[in-house]
Amino acid sequence: MSALGAARCPKFAGREGVIIGSGRYRSTVRIMFDGFKSPISLHSTYVEPVVEEESVSRPGRNATPPDLPDRRNRR
């Protein structure tokens, strides 16, 4: 959340999530906050990207899937 978003929506301050699309209006975005069951719409100025270090990755977000055996030539 941006400083403006934290001031206007204090219950969402400090939360992180994923933007899943645009909202009903051009100025809104749909966000799926971590731990929430459904997305919410917020004004686009209320959110800002989180900058993470490249060496740190969260499990389930940027993690690569485990190597699976190649089953294409299997009979």
C-alpha positions in Angstrom: 0.0 0.0 0.0 1.1 3.5 -0.7 1.2 6.2 2.0 -2.1 7.6 0.6 -3.7 4.1 0.6 -2.5 3.4 4.2 -4.0 6.7 5.3 -7.3 6.1 3.6 -7.6 2.3 4.2 -5.8 1.6 7.5 -7.0 -2.0 7.8 -5.1 -2.8 4.6 -1.9 -0.9 5.5 1.1 -3.2 5.5 -0.6 -6.0 3.6 0.9 -7.5 0.4 -0.9 -9.1 -2.4 -1.1 -9.7 -6.2 -2.8 -7.4 -8.7 -5.0 -9.8 -10.7 -6.6 -7.3 -13.1 -8.4 -4.0 -13.6 -11.5 -3.1 -11.8 -14.9 -1.8 -13.0 -13.5 1.7 -13.5 -10.3 2.7 -15.2 -8.7 4.0 -12.0 -9.2 0.8 -10.0 -7.3 -2.5 -9.7 -8.4 -5.9 -8.4 -6.0 -7.1 -5.7 -5.9 -10.5 -4.0 -4.2 -9.8 -0.7 -2.3 -12.7 0.9 -4.6 -14.6 3.2 -7.8 -13.2 1.7 -10.4 -15.5 0.1 -11.6 -13.1 -2.5 -10.1 -10.0 -4.3 -11.0 -6.4 -3.5 -11.0 -3.3 -5.7 -8.9 -0.3 -4.7 -7.9 2.9 -6.5 -4.7 2.5 -8.3 -3.0 5.3 -6.4 -3.5 3.3 -3.2 -1.1 0.6 -4.2 2.6 0.5 -5.0 4.9 -2.3 -6.1 7.0 -4.1 -3.5 10.7 -4.2 -4.3 12.3 -7.5 -3.3 15.9 -8.5 -3.5 16.6 -10.8 -6.4 18.3 -13.5 -4.2 15.2 -13.7 -1.9 12.2 -15.4 -3.4 8.9 -16.3 -1.7 7.8 -19.9 -1.9 4.9 -20.2 -4.3 5.3 -16.9 -6.0 8.6 -16.8 -7.9 9.7 -20.3 -7.1 10.4 -22.6 -10.1 8.5 -25.9 -10.2 10.5 -29.0 -9.3 12.0 -31.0 -12.2 9.6 -33.5 -13.4 10.5 -36.6 -15.5 10.1 -36.2 -19.2 7.1 -38.4 -20.1 6.8 -37.6 -23.8 8.7 -40.6 -25.1 7.2 -43.0 -22.6 5.3 -46.0 -23.9 
